[in-house]
Amino acid sequence: MSDISEAVLDWALDQLTAPGRPRPTPAGATGLREGSNPWLLRLDDGRSAVLRVGDPDDEEQRERFAVEARSLRIAGAHGVPSPRLIAHDATGAQAGALALLSTVIEGSSRIPVEPVSEQLHEYGRATAALRRVPVAALDGMARKVRPIQGVDFAGARRRQGTNSLLTAAEEAIAARPVPDGEPGLVHGDLWLGNTLWVGAKLTGFVDWDCAGIGEPGLDVASIRLDAALMFGDGHEKAVLAGYLAAGGRERAKDLAYWDVVASLSTPPRMTEFVSTIQDQGRPDLDRSTLQRRRDAFLRAALERLG
């Protein structure tokens, strides 16, 4: 546990000490993202927790930690499958760093190589649970108009170069207003790597630091694109079917628009996504495969958008 500072570890152990019980002793820590932060912290009494650490001098990190903490509280209060927030040091005053401690949810985020229709349907069904949260509970949360909004993908296209398909997509979105219909809680970074599974049952959504208030199509398009990237053309239909079945809607509003927006919320050549996806058990997905699948999904969305 040499990568976790003594001050942060002490803070976490204090939060995990039950009233009237002895302070637990750490039994080990495992990095959950490419072998590093956040950490699965194991205790000698058999309990465990997830510990996320950040830089208190980084304004963007402070905001992301605050969003994650509030989103976990909201999700837990309204039955959205997610970890439970245990503690949050918003300034580093107690832990010596930004720190967020949450419960462990049973399951794995490893992505299967072959698509499982029941899992894809469940992916959509579980995403519909975010619609349970009333808008009144989201007061003060940032408006989200695209996935992973804090990343400047348009700037990446200017720096790295683009292609005619991405250019056409940018022009199509620029020519249209952002749909404004039934805003609610959006996760803002939905993909299979941010979900936990036991078999074909989704047990929780994790990594809520991109969450906010927005149109449901933002998240629906994200999981549709994700299914197409992970498994190929056509598999996006299964997640949509699960979402619609759970939400009681015949169609998802403005879906072509949001499919284009989701596609633009990716790196131009997909290079930056490769290691993260491969770390979740998909070494078969190289840059060229991801770009080819992204472009096929985007091309179909543009045709529907007209």
C-alpha positions as CSV (number, residue, x, y, z in Angstrom):
1,M,0.0,0.0,0.0
2,S,3.0,2.3,-0.5
3,D,1.1,4.3,-3.2
4,I,-1.5,5.4,-0.6
5,S,-0.1,8.0,1.8
6,E,-0.2,7.4,5.5
7,A,-2.4,10.4,6.1
8,V,-5.0,9.2,3.6
9,L,-4.9,5.7,5.0
10,D,-5.4,6.9,8.5
11,W,-8.4,9.0,7.4
12,A,-10.0,6.0,5.7
13,L,-9.5,3.8,8.7
14,D,-11.0,6.4,11.0
15,Q,-14.1,6.5,8.7
16,L,-14.3,2.7,8.7
17,T,-14.1,2.4,12.5
18,A,-17.5,1.4,13.9
19,P,-18.6,3.0,17.2
20,G,-17.4,1.0,20.2
21,R,-15.2,-1.2,18.0
22,P,-11.4,-1.4,17.7
23,R,-9.8,0.5,14.8
24,P,-9.4,-2.0,11.8
25,T,-6.0,-2.8,10.4
26,P,-5.4,-2.6,6.6
27,A,-4.9,-6.0,5.0
28,G,-4.0,-4.9,1.5
29,A,-5.0,-2.6,-1.4
30,T,-5.5,-3.3,-5.1
31,G,-5.6,-0.7,-7.8
32,L,-8.8,-0.8,-9.8
33,R,-7.9,1.2,-12.8
34,E,-4.8,-0.1,-14.7
35,G,-3.3,-1.1,-11.3
36,S,-3.8,2.2,-9.6
37,N,-6.2,4.7,-8.1
38,P,-9.0,4.1,-7.1
39,W,-8.1,1.4,-4.6
40,L,-9.9,-1.6,-3.2
41,L,-9.0,-1.3,0.4
42,R,-9.2,-4.6,2.4
43,L,-9.4,-4.7,6.2
44,D,-8.3,-7.4,8.7
45,D,-11.9,-7.8,9.9
46,G,-13.1,-9.0,6.4
47,R,-14.6,-5.7,5.3
48,S,-13.5,-3.7,2.3
49,A,-14.1,-0.3,0.7
50,V,-13.2,1.7,-2.4
51,L,-10.8,4.6,-1.8
52,R,-10.4,7.3,-4.5
53,V,-7.6,9.9,-3.9
54,G,-6.9,13.2,-5.7
55,D,-5.0,16.5,-5.6
56,P,-6.7,19.2,-3.4
57,D,-4.9,21.9,-5.3
58,D,-6.5,20.9,-8.6
59,E,-9.8,22.8,-9.0
60,E,-11.1,20.3,-11.7
61,Q,-10.4,17.3,-9.4
62,R,-12.2,19.0,-6.5
63,E,-15.2,19.6,-8.6
64,R,-15.2,16.0,-9.9
65,F,-14.9,14.6,-6.4
66,A,-17.8,16.8,-5.3
67,V,-20.0,15.7,-8.2
68,E,-19.2,12.0,-7.4
69,A,-20.1,12.4,-3.8
70,R,-23.4,14.2,-4.4
71,S,-24.3,11.8,-7.2
72,L,-23.7,8.7,-5.0
73,R,-26.0,10.2,-2.3
74,I,-28.7,11.0,-4.9
75,A,-28.5,7.6,-6.6
76,G,-28.6,5.7,-3.3
77,A,-31.6,7.7,-2.1
78,H,-33.6,6.8,-5.2
79,G,-32.8,3.2,-5.8
80,V,-30.3,3.6,-8.6
81,P,-27.8,0.7,-8.3
82,S,-24.5,2.3,-7.1
83,P,-22.0,2.2,-4.3
84,R,-23.0,4.0,-1.0
85,L,-21.0,7.0,0.0
86,I,-19.1,6.4,3.3
87,A,-17.1,9.7,3.6
88,H,-15.7,12.5,1.5
89,D,-12.9,14.9,2.3
90,A,-13.7,17.8,-0.1
91,T,-10.6,19.9,0.6
92,G,-7.9,17.6,1.9
93,A,-8.0,19.2,5.3
94,Q,-8.6,15.9,7.1
95,A,-6.9,13.3,4.8
96,G,-4.1,15.5,3.4
97,A,-5.6,14.9,-0.1
98,L,-8.9,14.8,-1.8
99,A,-10.5,11.5,-0.7
100,L,-13.7,9.7,-1.3
101,L,-14.6,6.4,0.4
102,S,-17.5,4.2,-0.8
103,T,-18.9,0.8,-0.3
104,V,-17.9,-2.2,-2.5
105,I,-20.5,-3.6,-4.8
106,E,-20.3,-7.3,-5.7
107,G,-19.5,-7.9,-9.3
108,S,-16.9,-7.4,-12.1
109,S,-16.4,-4.8,-14.8
110,R,-14.6,-7.2,-17.1
111,I,-16.2,-7.0,-20.6
112,P,-17.0,-10.3,-22.3
113,V,-15.5,-11.0,-25.7
114,E,-18.8,-12.3,-27.1
115,P,-22.1,-10.4,-26.7
116,V,-24.6,-11.8,-24.3
117,S,-28.1,-10.7,-25.3
118,E,-29.5,-10.9,-21.7
119,Q,-26.6,-8.7,-20.5
120,L,-27.2,-6.1,-23.2
121,H,-30.9,-6.0,-22.5
122,E,-30.1,-5.6,-18.8
123,Y,-27.7,-2.8,-19.6
124,G,-30.5,-0.8,-21.0
125,R,-33.0,-1.8,-18.4
126,A,-30.7,-0.7,-15.6
127,T,-29.9,2.6,-17.3
128,A,-33.6,3.4,-17.2
129,A,-33.4,3.4,-13.4
130,L,-31.8,6.9,-13.5
131,R,-35.2,8.2,-14.6
132,R,-36.5,7.5,-11.1
133,V,-34.7,10.5,-9.7
134,P,-36.9,13.6,-9.5
135,V,-35.6,16.8,-11.1
136,A,-36.0,18.5,-7.7
137,A,-33.3,16.4,-6.3
138,L,-30.8,17.7,-8.8
139,D,-31.0,21.4,-8.0
140,G,-27.6,23.1,-8.6
141,M,-26.1,20.2,-10.6
142,A,-24.4,21.2,-13.8
143,R,-26.2,20.9,-17.1
144,K,-24.8,18.2,-19.4
145,V,-25.1,18.4,-23.2
146,R,-22.6,15.6,-24.1
147,P,-20.9,12.6,-22.5
148,I,-17.6,13.1,-20.7
149,Q,-18.2,16.9,-21.0
150,G,-15.0,17.8,-19.2
151,V,-12.9,16.5,-22.1
152,D,-12.4,18.7,-25.1
153,F,-12.8,16.2,-28.0
154,A,-13.4,19.0,-30.5
155,G,-10.0,20.4,-29.6
156,A,-8.5,17.0,-30.0
157,R,-9.9,16.9,-33.6
158,R,-8.3,20.2,-34.3
159,R,-5.0,19.1,-32.9
160,Q,-4.9,15.5,-34.2
161,G,-6.8,15.9,-37.5
162,T,-10.2,14.7,-38.4
163,N,-12.1,13.2,-41.3
164,S,-15.1,14.1,-43.5
165,L,-17.4,12.0,-41.4
166,L,-16.5,13.7,-38.1
167,T,-16.6,17.1,-39.8
168,A,-20.1,16.4,-41.1
169,A,-21.2,15.3,-37.6
170,E,-19.9,18.5,-36.1
171,E,-21.7,20.6,-38.6
172,A,-24.9,18.7,-38.1
173,I,-24.9,19.2,-34.4
174,A,-23.8,22.9,-34.7
175,A,-26.9,23.5,-36.9
176,R,-29.3,22.2,-34.3
177,P,-30.3,23.3,-30.9
178,V,-29.7,21.0,-28.0
179,P,-33.0,19.0,-27.4
180,D,-34.9,20.2,-24.3
181,G,-37.5,17.8,-23.2
182,E,-37.5,15.8,-20.0
183,P,-34.2,16.5,-18.1
184,G,-33.1,14.3,-15.3
185,L,-30.1,12.6,-13.8
186,V,-27.5,11.6,-16.3
187,H,-24.4,9.6,-15.4
188,G,-22.4,11.2,-18.2
189,D,-19.8,8.5,-18.7
190,L,-21.7,5.3,-19.3
191,W,-19.8,2.3,-20.7
192,L,-19.4,-1.3,-19.6
193,G,-16.1,-0.4,-17.7
194,N,-18.2,1.8,-15.4
195,T,-20.6,-1.0,-14.5
196,L,-20.4,-4.0,-12.3
197,W,-22.0,-7.4,-13.1
198,V,-22.8,-10.8,-11.6
199,G,-23.6,-12.9,-14.5
200,A,-26.2,-11.0,-16.6
201,K,-27.3,-8.9,-13.6
202,L,-26.0,-5.3,-13.4
203,T,-25.2,-4.7,-9.8
204,G,-24.0,-1.1,-9.9
205,F,-22.9,2.0,-11.8
206,V,-19.6,3.4,-10.7
207,D,-17.5,6.5,-11.5
208,W,-20.1,9.2,-11.2
209,D,-17.8,12.2,-11.6
210,C,-19.2,13.3,-15.0
211,A,-22.8,13.2,-13.7
212,G,-25.3,16.1,-13.9
213,I,-28.7,17.1,-15.2
214,G,-29.5,16.4,-18.9
215,E,-31.7,14.7,-21.4
216,P,-32.0,10.9,-21.0
217,G,-30.9,10.4,-24.6
218,L,-27.4,11.4,-23.6
219,D,-26.9,8.2,-21.5
220,V,-29.0,6.0,-23.8
221,A,-26.8,7.0,-26.8
222,S,-23.7,6.3,-24.7
223,I,-24.7,2.7,-24.0
224,R,-25.8,2.2,-27.6
225,L,-22.4,3.4,-28.9
226,D,-20.6,1.3,-26.2
227,A,-22.5,-1.9,-27.4
228,A,-21.5,-1.1,-31.0
229,L,-17.9,-0.5,-30.0
230,M,-17.5,-3.6,-27.9
231,F,-19.5,-6.1,-30.0
232,G,-20.1,-4.6,-33.5
233,D,-22.9,-3.2,-35.5
234,G,-26.5,-4.1,-34.5
235,H,-25.9,-4.8,-30.8
236,E,-27.0,-1.3,-29.9
237,K,-30.5,-2.4,-30.6
238,A,-30.6,-4.8,-27.6
239,V,-29.6,-2.1,-25.1
240,L,-32.3,0.3,-26.5
241,A,-34.9,-2.5,-26.3
242,G,-34.0,-3.0,-22.6
243,Y,-34.2,0.7,-21.9
244,L,-37.6,1.1,-23.6
245,A,-39.0,-2.0,-21.9
246,A,-38.1,-0.7,-18.5
247,G,-39.1,2.9,-19.2
248,G,-42.4,2.1,-20.8
249,R,-41.6,4.4,-23.8
250,E,-42.1,3.4,-27.4
251,R,-39.0,5.4,-28.5
252,A,-36.2,7.4,-27.1
253,K,-36.6,11.1,-28.0
254,D,-34.1,12.7,-30.3
255,L,-32.0,9.5,-30.4
256,A,-30.3,10.2,-33.7
257,Y,-29.1,13.5,-32.4
258,W,-27.7,12.0,-29.2
259,D,-26.1,9.1,-31.1
260,V,-24.1,11.7,-33.1
261,V,-23.2,13.6,-30.0
262,A,-22.0,10.3,-28.3
263,S,-19.9,9.5,-31.4
264,L,-18.3,13.0,-31.2
265,S,-17.5,12.4,-27.6
266,T,-14.6,10.1,-28.5
267,P,-11.0,10.7,-29.6
268,P,-10.6,11.2,-33.4
269,R,-8.7,8.0,-33.9
270,M,-9.8,6.3,-30.7
271,T,-6.2,5.9,-29.6
272,E,-6.7,7.3,-26.1
273,F,-9.5,4.8,-25.4
274,V,-7.6,1.6,-26.3
275,S,-5.6,0.9,-23.1
276,T,-8.6,1.5,-20.9
277,I,-10.8,-0.8,-22.9
278,Q,-8.1,-3.5,-23.1
279,D,-7.6,-3.2,-19.3
280,Q,-11.2,-4.4,-18.9
281,G,-10.5,-7.7,-20.7
282,R,-10.7,-6.8,-24.3
283,P,-7.2,-6.9,-25.8
284,D,-8.8,-7.9,-29.1
285,L,-10.1,-4.3,-29.6
286,D,-7.4,-2.3,-31.2
287,R,-7.5,1.3,-32.4
288,S,-8.5,0.5,-36.0
289,T,-11.4,-1.8,-34.9
290,L,-12.7,0.8,-32.5
291,Q,-12.5,3.6,-35.1
292,R,-14.2,1.5,-37.7
293,R,-17.0,0.6,-35.4
294,R,-17.4,4.2,-34.2
295,D,-17.5,5.5,-37.7
296,A,-20.1,2.9,-38.8
297,F,-22.3,3.9,-35.8
298,L,-21.9,7.6,-36.5
299,R,-22.6,7.2,-40.3
300,A,-25.9,5.4,-39.5
301,A,-26.9,8.1,-36.9
302,L,-26.2,10.9,-39.4
303,E,-28.4,9.2,-42.0
304,R,-31.2,9.0,-39.5
305,L,-30.7,12.6,-38.4
306,G,-31.1,13.7,-42.0
